[in-house]
Amino acid sequence: QVQMMESGGGLVQAGGSLRLSCIVSGLTFDAYGMGWFRQAPGEEREGISCISSIDGTTYYANAVKGRFTISRDNAKNTVYLQMNSLKPGDTAMYYCATSRYRYCSDNFRVETKYQYWGQGTQVTVSS
């Protein structure tokens, strides 16, 4: 049984930083790309980043490029999202997701590319 658990969310002031973590169990972690999505109230869930399984190739949505950094530690079955220069518009529930594929690509924002999802961790950025 695959389990995914996000942590690290919370309340932060604009300009601050948070580091999200997602630990995965029940599958061969280093065989799959990993993504982060977010969903703000009243909006659709959007893909924000993806990291490939072995070579670590990364992709970012324009809204977070230059501020967020995705990384992974295959020895710990964990994917991270370092979020800097946070803005009120970053307020959302953040989800990690396991790709169906080893490598991410330009279509990393398509939800059907992912097979497993975490329960989410809330990030709130105050102005």
Residue, then its C-alpha position, 0 to 999 in steps of 0.5 A: q500500500v502506497q502512503m504519502m505524507e506531507s509536512g512542513g506547512g504553516l503560517v508565514q509572513a510574506g517574504g518568508s520561507l517554508r520547506l515542505s517534505c513528503i515521505v513516501s512508502g510502499l513503492t520503489f521511490d527512485a523509479y518515479g518522478m515526483g511532483w508538487f501541486r497546490q490548490a487555493p480556495g475556489e480554484e483548481r489544483e495546479g501543478i507547480s514543480c516536478i523532479s525526475s527520478i534519477d537524473g533529478t531534472t526539474y520543472y517549475a511553473n512560471a508562478v514559482k520559478g526562481r522562488f521555489t526549489i524541488s529536490r529529492d533524497n532517494a535514500k530517504n524516500t522523500v521529496y522536498l519543496q523549498m519555498n522562498s520569497l513567499k507571497p499571499g498568492d502562494t496560500a494554498m493546500y500543497y500536495c505531493a504526487t507520484s508520477r506514473y513515469r520515471y522522468c518529468s516533462d513539459n506536461f508535468r502539470v497534467e494531473t493524469k500523469y500522476q498515480y498517487w497523491g498525499q493528503g496535503t499540507q496547508v500553507t498560509v502566507s499573510s501580508 
